[in-house]
Amino acid sequence: GKTLMYTGTLFTYGNDEPAVVSTSGKLLQQQISRSAEKLGINSIVLMGRSNYLCHTACVHYLENLPDDHKFFPELKQLCDLLASGTCSCEMQSVRQFDWKTDFWNFLQSNLTASSAFCRNGHSGENHGCLYSELWRTAQNVPLLILNHHALFSIGESELFKDRILIADEAHILPDAASSVLSTVVSTSQLRSLQQRAQLCIAGACQGKV
């Protein structure tokens, strides 16, 4: 009911400004998208970068890893699955495969849209990267739907310029903000900082703390 209330109000009563709806989970995002569709509103769901595989990154690493590399068989399988359309570039489509933990770690670090290769290697163009394609499409749709974590991750982007913001399940916003914007400091880092502070107090500090 509440979804239809705000989508209907935005796009039925003369206020046709583009909007962003931020919510907590994928099921609710899909529900909002279906409600918008019933009202004839074009929408797109944009999840965080780590939810998408970058096909270009897969091909890049496949071409540059030696055939006897320990990840080559899994990487070849993944590239073939993406190229054939057997799996989509959404991470959830490949979670069914029984790959070893170390390959999953490699995949998360290097083959998703959150990887440095994907962030720095596309120059704003689509090179088989679903996230890049969705990002461009999102700039021209009336309704952009994302989760709270993505909101805080990309909230300063031009993607949000001149859009109305609706926070669904807003009570979760503080936790999402803390998760995205907070810095985790390890015990070893704190001890190192303590040691440098003690050196500075003793007058033996070189450089800035």
Secondary structure, 3 states (H helix, E strand, C coil): CHHHHHHHHHHHCCCCCCEEEEECCHHHHHHHHHHHHHCCCCEEECCCHHHEEEHHHHHHHHHHCCCCCCCHHHHHHHHHHHHHCCCCCEHHHHCCCCCCHHHHHHHHHHCECCCHHHHHHCCCCCCCEHHHHHHHHHCCCCEEEEEHHHHHHHCCCHHHCCCEEEECCHHHHHHHHHHHHCCCCCHHHHHHHHHHHHHHHCCCCCCCC
